[in-house]
Amino acid sequence: MTSHIKHGGLESRSTVRLDGHHRSDGHRRTSINDVAFSCDGYYIGSAASDQTLRIWDVYQISNSTTRAFSSSKELSKHTGAVNKIAWDPVNPKILASASADKTARIWDLRSKKTDVLEIKTRAENYIIAFSPDGKHICVRDKSDTLHFIDPRSGDNQGQIKVVENVKDMKWSPSGDSFLIATSDGSVSVNSWPSLKLQRKIQAHQSGCTCIDFDKRSSRFAIGGGDAIVTLWDVDEYYCIRSLESCEFPVRCTVFSHDGLLLASGYDGVDESFIDIAGTDTGKLVHKLQVGLAFNSLAWHPSKMLLAYCGEDFNEEPTLSVFGF
């Protein structure tokens, strides 16, 4: 059982494990690669190397009396590993996925067909992101080409080839900027929709691995391969503070819904952790031991619930929600 967190009046919390993805695809052990909450917080989506996505009902999980929950809906049109998912920030029934089968797909949970759009690319796809208005998606493929696509029609809205390896990319909450984090330790800030370079931030000594925005204030976070998370002002682009509790390269960092906490996941030597720090002080609030390997995490959009995925000490894929 996970140890407890107390912050801002929160009572002690515990963890529920979600079981559903296949343990093996017949050749190798399954990896759960990504997890995300829908914009209304009703659903959790996960993506795995077993070529499927799964959708869980958060409120069914919260009402469960067991520490393991297995009732989920499977989405299974991909023919390769599903590497990343993104929920539409406007419509809670729509999500997108990026796969190694050289496609991205749009899914609509209201439709009997479910997969309503297939988008073909020339290479395996690793990252996908929605614009804040839900009218654009960006897909990063293996060649570090970024494809901008209309998720309703599938129309190509343009593409750019990035010289450095792209580790993450996101639109700003206002939608007027598009940020790209790369392996050279920099983040490029580009105007949207022109994609004209506005500035380049040299944020870390080693590669920038992830970006997230505090949607309630003018801050964003950049995680680095130097085991540091830096907080930045979104208007003036200066570094507000550094969070240095992580012991190894940061794989994912995400703000809580109220912007008070920042959760950062990383792999250690023999085990993996999520460090939860206060954003106003930078001090560590809680450390979660999450197993042998860590892949991704996500905060609920309005509650102190933290979903994360990786691999447990039995080398089995694991997907859990902390905070119940």
CORNORLIN-V622710 format. One record per helix or strand of 3 or more residues. SS is the DSSP state (A for helix, B for strand). FROM is the first residue (numbers start at 1). TO is the last residue. Records with the same first field share a line. If there is no record, write none. Layout:
SS=FROM-TO / FROM-TO
This chain:
B=15-18 / 32-37 / 43-48 / 53-57 / 73-75 / 82-87 / 94-99 / 103-108 / 115-120 / 125-130 / 137-141 / 145-149 / 156-161 / 166-171 / 177-182 / 186-191 / 197-202 / 208-214 / 219-224 / 229-233 / 239-243 / 250-255 / 261-267 / 272-278 / 284-291 / 293-299 / 306-311 / 317-322
A=58-62
